[in-house]
Amino acid sequence: MNRLSGALLVLLGPPGSGKSTLVETVLERYPTLGHFAVRRQFVAEKRNRSDLWLAAADSQRKGEWIPDEVVVEAFTRRIDAQASAAMVIEGLPANARQARLVLDAVAVRGRDVATVIYLDVPDEVCMNRMRRRQVCVACDGGISQAPVARDAPGRCARCGTPLGRRPDDEDVAFAERLRLHRLHIPGILDELGRERVTVIDGTASRSAIAATALDHVAGLDLQHSAA
């Protein structure tokens, strides 16, 4: 089993760039890695009716971003819970202010962002991918592409629930998500430090993207061992 030290690995890219798919591959290679993703975390917070969900609920109902402080608080609770474990951070930060808050939060804990991987994908490719994405609200709260039943193409292969599109994957909403990403990403990368950033062509094959990312992670100056 491969293990990384307590590094924080940030994975960014426009919506539909394949971040979740790449995370799955990285976690297969490094199963001791922690994982933080805003959408996934707040589905869990909602399920638990936590204080963080109550702080985020009004923004969610209005279709607005969750306040920066609430997002970063969820992140800091997660890294505190995992102590010195390395972690892949998916899709956070989403703006320059979040980037500053994340860097401050990890610095006071004696940790740092070791590297940033950015999946570069054109908007039209992201849009086409999202038009094909079907999610299951029963299995994972509508987070990821659901497995489709062979004998019932409109239903989840795991639980049989009818599949659908996430509201923020509808064309108008998704186009706005892309616009906001393009608006904020220069400031995010400036805050995190451009020298930390590795850009990967997100239109390549899944295997090629995975190979490039894993080669980069393995080449970091980190404690890396097999157990």
N, C-alpha and C positions, 0 to 999 in steps of 0.2 A: 504494500500500500504506500503510495506517495504522500508526503506531507510537506507543507510549507510552514515557515515560522509565522509570527503574528503579523504578516504583511496585510495591508489593505489594497485590494486590486479593484479599480473603478472601471466599469464597462459602460460606455456611453454610445449613443447613436440615435438617429431619428426614430420615431415610432415606426415599427414595421421593418427595422433594420436587421432583426434576427438576434437581439440581445438574449432573450430567454432561451433560444435554441443553443446559443454558444455557452451560456451558463450551464445548461444540462451537460454539455460535453466536458467542460472544465471540472464540474463536480464529480463526474464519472472518473476522471483522472486523479483528482485530489479530493477524495470523499471526506476528509477531515476539515475542509474549508467550510466556514460559515457562509451564509448567503443573506443579503438584505435587498429587497426590492419593494419600492413604495406601495405599488398596487397590491402585491401579495400580502405585505404586512398589514395594510389597512383592511383587507378582507378578513384577516384573522382578528384584528381589533374590533371590527363590527360584530363578528361572530361572538366575541367575548364581552361585548358591550362595555369596553374599557373606557377609562377616562380619556384616552387619546382619541378613541372613536367619537366620543361625545364632543370633543373639541374640534373634530374634523367634520362632523355630520352636517352642519349648516352649509359649509362650503360645498360638500358633496351634493347636497340637495339642489343647490343653485348651479351646479355644473362648473364650479370654480375650483381653482387650485387649492389644495389644503395649505393652510398658512405655513410659511417656512419654518417657524419655531416648532410647530407641531410635528412636521416631518422629521426635523433634525432631532427632536426629543425621542421620537420612535427609534431613530437610528442609534442614538447614544445609549438608549436602554438595551438595544440589541448587542452592541459591542461590549457593554459592561457585563451583560449576562454571559458572554462567551469569553470573557477574560482575555487571555493572550492568543486565542485562536485566530488564525488568518481568516480573512473574509473577502468574498467577492461582492462588490456593491453594484447593483444593477440599476441604471437609470437615475441615480442620485450623484451629484446635484443637478437640479433642473434649471437653475439660474445662478448668476454670479453671487448673489447674496447667500444662497444655500451653500455654494462652494466655500465661501469664507467661513460660514458657520460650521461646516463639516471639518475644515482644516483646523479651526480653533478647537473643536471638540476632540479631535484625535490628538492634537498637540498636548492638551492638558492631561491626557492619559498616557503620554510618553510614546505615542505611536505616530505613524505617518502614512501617507498614501505612497505606496511603492511605485505604482505605475498606473497609467490610464490607457485603456484600449478603446479606440473610437472606430465603430463600424460605419464606413462611408457608403451610403446608398442614396441614389437620386430619388427625389420626391415621387416621380411617376412609378418607380418600382415599388416603393413603400405603399403607395395607394393601391396598386394592383394586388399586392400581397394581402392587404387588409380586406379587400373585397372578397377574397377567398376564405378568410378566417371564420371559422364557426366555433363557438364556445358553448360550454355546458355550465349553467348556473348552479346545478346541483353538486357537481364534483369538486370544483375549485372556485366557485364564485364568479365564473365567467372570465378567468384570467388568461388561460392559454388555449391554443388550438386543441380541440377535443378530438379523441379518436372517433372515427365515424363507423357506425355499424354497417357491415357489408350488406346485410339483408334489409336494412332500413336506413338509407343514406341521410335522412334528416334527423337521425337520433344518435345519441351518445352510445358508443360501444360498451362503455363501462356500466352505465346505469339505465339507459333507455330513454333518458330525458330528451325532449325535442331540443335541437340545437338552434342557435341564433347568432346574431352579430351583437357585439357590445355597442351600447349607444354612442360611445365616443369613437367607434370605428365607422359610423355612418359618414358618408362623403364630406358633408359640410363640417362636421365636428372634427373629422380626421384631418382635413385640410388646415383647420385652425391649429391643431396640435403640431402639424409640420411647420406652419408659419412661426409659431412660438419657439419651436426648437431652433430653427434657423436664426431667429432673432437673438436667442440667448446663448447659443453654443460658443461664439467667439469669446464672450466674457467669462464663461465657465472655464474654458481651456486656458485663458490668460491667468485666472485665479489659481487653478491647479498647477500651472507651470507647463509651458509647451514642451519643455525638455523631458517631461514625464510621459508624453503622449506618443503612442504608436497607432498609426492609422492603418486599418485593414480594409481591403475592398470587400464590402458586404454583398456584392453581386456575384462573387465567386461561389463555387460549390461548397456545400456544407463541410465536406471533408477538407477542402483546401483552407477554408476559414479556420477550422478547428486546428489544423496542423500549424498554421502561422501563429495563432494565438498561443497554443501550447508550447511551441518552440520559444516564443518570447517569454512566457512565464518561467519556463525551465531555465532560461538564460539569465534571469535576474540574480543579483548578488544577495541571495537569501540562503538561509539554512535549508537544505533540501536533502532528504534522505529517503531510503526505502525501508519499510518495516514489515 
